[in-house]
Amino acid sequence: MKDGIHPDYRDVVFHDVSIDFKFITRSTVQTREKIEFEGAEYPLVKIEVSSESHPFYTGKHKIVDTAGRVDKFRKKFGTVGSKTSVAE
């Protein structure tokens, strides 16, 4: 392999901020933040959804909305034509 053409592949901590879940995996993602995790310092990537909080894996229907778009839509259209219920 040629030197200098491949990205830095290293251990990275991903932090699911919706449920405060952290896990280590290997990645080439670039980040400026670092975190002390399990006795070592790693680059940190903050995410909103992971396998621990995703409805497909948890079996719970939950709407993750950081910009208020769902509430705006519901005020405008109500529950007309809605086939799903929202878990609280």
C-alpha positions in Angstrom: 0.0 0.0 0.0 1.2 3.5 -0.7 1.9 5.8 2.2 -0.1 9.0 2.8 -3.1 8.2 0.7 -5.3 6.3 3.2 -7.3 8.0 6.0 -6.4 7.4 9.6 -8.4 4.3 10.8 -8.6 4.3 14.6 -10.8 3.7 17.6 -13.5 6.3 18.1 -16.2 6.7 20.7 -19.7 7.3 19.4 -22.1 9.0 22.0 -25.9 8.6 21.5 -27.0 11.8 23.1 -30.7 10.8 23.2 -30.1 8.1 25.7 -26.6 8.8 26.9 -25.1 5.5 25.4 -21.5 5.3 24.4 -19.7 2.7 22.4 -16.3 2.2 20.8 -15.8 1.2 17.2 -13.2 1.8 14.5 -13.7 4.7 12.0 -12.0 7.2 9.8 -14.4 10.0 10.8 -12.6 13.3 11.6 -13.6 15.1 14.9 -12.2 17.8 17.1 -13.7 16.6 20.4 -12.1 14.0 22.6 -13.4 12.0 25.6 -11.9 9.9 28.4 -13.6 6.5 28.1 -12.6 3.3 29.9 -9.3 4.6 31.0 -8.1 6.0 27.6 -8.7 9.1 25.5 -10.5 8.7 22.2 -12.0 11.0 19.5 -15.7 11.7 20.2 -18.6 11.7 17.7 -22.0 12.7 19.0 -25.0 11.1 17.3 -28.8 11.3 17.8 -29.8 7.7 16.9 -28.0 4.4 17.4 -29.0 0.8 17.6 -29.8 1.3 21.3 -32.4 4.1 20.6 -33.6 3.2 17.1 -37.2 2.1 17.0 -36.4 -0.9 14.7 -34.1 -2.4 17.3 -35.9 -1.3 20.4 -39.5 -2.1 19.2 -40.8 1.3 20.4 -42.1 3.9 18.0 -40.5 7.2 19.0 -40.2 10.3 17.0 -36.9 12.1 17.3 -37.4 15.7 16.3 -34.8 18.4 17.1 -36.3 21.2 15.0 -40.0 21.0 15.9 -41.1 19.9 12.5 -43.4 17.1 13.7 -45.3 19.4 16.0 -45.6 22.0 13.3 -47.0 19.3 10.9 -49.4 18.0 13.5 -50.7 21.6 14.2 -51.3 22.1 10.6 -52.8 18.8 9.6 -53.9 17.2 12.9 -54.4 13.5 12.9 -56.1 13.3 9.5 -55.0 10.1 7.7 -52.7 9.0 10.5 -52.2 5.3 10.7 -49.7 5.2 13.6 -49.8 6.2 17.2 -47.0 7.9 18.9 -45.4 6.3 22.0 -44.9 8.7 24.9 
